[in-house]
Amino acid sequence: MIGLARRADPVGSYQLIGDGEFSRFAACSFDLILCAFAFDNIPGADKRAGLLSGLRELLRHDGRIVLLGSAPEIYTHEWVSFTTKGFPQNRFARSGDAVQIVMTDVDDQRPVVDYLWFHEDYLRLFARSGLEMIACHKPLGRHDEPYAWQTELAVSPWVIYALARGQRATL
């Protein structure tokens, strides 16, 4: 993904950082931070809050974090590029439980293990991390698109949160 970004925008700064290794970045130095599906893979509220609080400290005062995550429904429906039919236990999962899904549009058909987090969990996480949700989007597929959408036309598999600095985090 970083290679693709650099080819599309060679003057941009794209970096892969280790788990919570934010020390090489100055506080208040980023206008925008994108978290794409990272929080689906992090167990435990404390770990999630610590990481998000660290990202908050990197934001300029008018900066934004865009957090893209899987909606809980992704683990209980069938999708054009995901299947959950082999994991009926997903339907009984609670906040923080491990859930499984298979990506059908890649060669590697091994199940992906994620952690289930509901919207209310994210709202608590944002408050705990000193962030304010300024927008929440749940995009749907459209009939005029060239895809054989399944559930995507009625239920969004994704949630997109736009976040701004709020009150200082209290962990």
LODO-577713 format. One record per residue: residue in three letters; y, x, z of N, C-alpha, C in turn. Coordinates in pm, whole numbers, plus 50000, padded with zeros to 5 digits. Layout:
# LODO-577713
alaYXZYXZYXZ...
This chain:
# LODO-577713
met498815008350000500005000050000501255008750000ile501205019750075502365028650079502575035049942gly501495038949877501605044749743502205034949644leu501785022649650502335012349562503825010249590ala504195010049717505605008249753506445019949702arg505945031949716506695043749670506855043649518arg505835039049446505955038249300506965027549260ala507005016549335507945005749304509375009349343asp509535017049451510865020649502510805034949554pro510945044749466510795058749506511795063549610val512925057049624513915061649721513715055349859gly512805045949871512535039650000511795049150093ser511825046050219511105053950320509935045650370tyr508725050050340507515042750378506645052150459gln506225047650577505445056350664504335048450732leu503225054950748502115049450826502145056450960ile502215048651067502305054751199501075051151280gly500745059651374499605057351461499865045951558asp498875042051627498905030851721499975032751828gly501115026251809502195026751908502945039851912glu502765048451812503435061551809504835060251749phe505735054451826507085052051776508065063051815ser507625073151888508535083151945509265091551839arg508745092551720509425100551618510595093151553phe510775080551590511855072551535512935070251640ala514175070751598515285068351689515405053451720ala515795050351842516045036451880517125030751789cys517015017951762518015010551683518215016751544ser517155021151480517295028151352516755020551232phe516195008651252515605001251141516304987851122asp516564984650996517104971450961515974961250951leu514824965750903513704956650878512394963650912ile511534956450982510174961151012509224950350966leu508244953950885507244944750835505914947650905cys505354937350966504024938151027503134928550949ala502314933850859501464925450775500044925750826phe499654915250894498314912950946497884922851054ala498794930751104498434940351208498044933351338phe498774922951375498544916551505497294907851506asp496674905351389495384898451383494274907251438asn494514920351441493474929951476493664936251614ile494584930951692494874936951822494414927551932pro493424931752010492984923352123493924925052242gly494014914852323494734915852449496224913752439ala496734904752521498164901452522499014913352565asp498554921252661499334932552709499564942952598lys498514946152526498614955852417499554950752309arg499404938152274500254932152171501724932252213ala501984928752336503364928352386503964942352391gly503184952052433503694965852437504074970952299leu503234968352201503524972752065504744965652007leu504814952652027505934945151973507244948952043ser507184951552173508374956252245508844969752191gly507894978452160508234991352101508914989751965leu508424980551885509044977951756510444972151774arg510614963551873511914957651901512954968551929glu512554978752003513484989452038513924997451916leu513124997151810513485004251687514474996551601leu514604983651624515474975051542516944977551573arg517734977751468519184977151489519494963551550his520664962151607520984949751678520974937451588asp521254939251458521184928051365519944928951275gly518984937351313517774939251235516784927851250arg515744928251171514724917751172513324923951168ile512414916751230510984919551215510394907751141val509634910551037508874900250968507414902651003leu506824892951070505434893951114504624883851035leu503724888850953502834880550873501474880850939gly500944869150968499654868451035498794857250981ser497554857251023496624846750985496824834651075ala496904823051014496954810551090495564808051149pro495464801651264494144798851322493204791551225glu493774783351138492974775551044492234784250943ile492684796650922492004805050824490544807550863tyr490254806750992488914809951042487984797851046thr488474786251001487644774151008487584766450877his488164771750770488154765050640487664774550532glu487494769250414487124777150297488374779050211trp488494791150154489684794950080489294801249947val490244802949859489944808949729489434823349744ser489884830649845489454844549858488844847849995phe488554837750076487934839650207486904828850231thr485864832450305484894822450347484594824150496thr484394812950562484034813050704482764805150729lys482104800250622480954791450640479804797950716gly479734811150718478684818050792479004819950940phe480144814750984480584817051122481014804051190pro480084794851211480454781951274481014783751415gln480704794951480481224797451614482754798851615asn483344801951500484804802851493485474789851536arg484824778651511485424765551545485624763751695phe484904771351776484974769951922485734781451987ala486294790251906486994801951959488284797752028arg488624805252132489854802852207490784814852188ser491984813752238492974824452225492384837852268gly492544847752182492094861252211490644864052178asp489884853752140488474855752104488354862551968ala487304870351952486994876251822486454865351730val486904865551605486444856251502486104864651379gln485324858651288484904866051169485214858151044ile485434865650937485724859850807485254869850701val484904865150584484494874050475485494872450361met485984883750312486854883850195485954883350072thr486134873149988485264871249873485774877949747asp486994883149749487574889049628487554904249629val486704910149715486544924649720485054927849714asp484734940249679483334944149670482634944449806asp483354948749908482784949850043482714935950107gln481524930650117481334917050168480984916550317arg481194927750387480954927550531482004918750600pro481614911850707482604903550779483714912050838val484914906450835486074912250900486174905651038val486374913651140486544908351275488034908551309asp488564896951340489954895351383489944889351522tyr491144887451577491304880551705492154868251683leu491694857351739492354844451720493564843151812trp494724840351750495954838151826496624825651770phe496984816751857497634804251819499154805951820his499854796551758501314796851752501924798451891glu501404791151989501924791952126501754806052183asp500664812752146500444826552190501534835652132tyr501854833452005502904841451943504264838852008leu504554826252040505834823152104505954830252239arg504864830252317504864837552445505014852552421leu504334857652320504424871852286505854875752251phe506514867652169507884870752128508804870752249ala508694860752334509544860052453509304872052544arg508054875352563507704886652650508194899852593ser508274900652462508674913052394510174913852370gly510914903852414512364904052395512794900952253leu512014892552185512344888552049512554873552041glu513374869651946513654855551923513134851851785met512364841151778511904836351648513064829051581ile513454833651463514544826951392514044818551275ala512784820651236512184812451131510674813651138cys510014803151096508554802851088508184795550960his507384802050877506994796150749505474795850741lys504964785050685503524783550660503354779850513pro503314789850426503314787050282502004780650234leu502164771750138501024764950076500924768949930gly499714767649876499544769149733500124756949663arg500434758749534500984747749455500064744749338his500074732349295499214728149183499574735149052asp500814739549037501234745748912500934760848907glu500254766049006499894780249007498534782248941pro498294794048883497054796448809495864800548897tyr495714794049010494614797449102493784784949130ala492514787149155491614776049190491674773949342trp492874770349391493064768449535492034758849589gln491644761249711490734752049781491544745149889thr491484750150009492224744250121493704747750115glu494084758150044495454763350042496514753149999leu496114742649929497064732549885497524723550000ala496704722450104497014713250215497214720450349val496604732150364496654739450490497014753950459ser497974759250532498354773150509497424782650584pro496924792850515496114802850585496964813350656trp498274813450627499164823850679500324817850757val500864825950845502094822550916503034834550901ile504264831850866505274842250851506354839650956tyr506514848951048507544847951151508674857651118ala509914852851125511094861551117511654862451258leu511834874751305512224877251444513494885551452ala514284882851555515484890551583515434895151728arg516234905051757516334909651897516834898251983gly516174896152093516604886352191516924893752320gln516624887352431516824893852561515884905652574arg516314915652648515504927652669514124923752722ala513134930452670511744927852708511504930952854thr510674922752917510254925353055508734924653057leu508104935953050506624936553048506034936253186
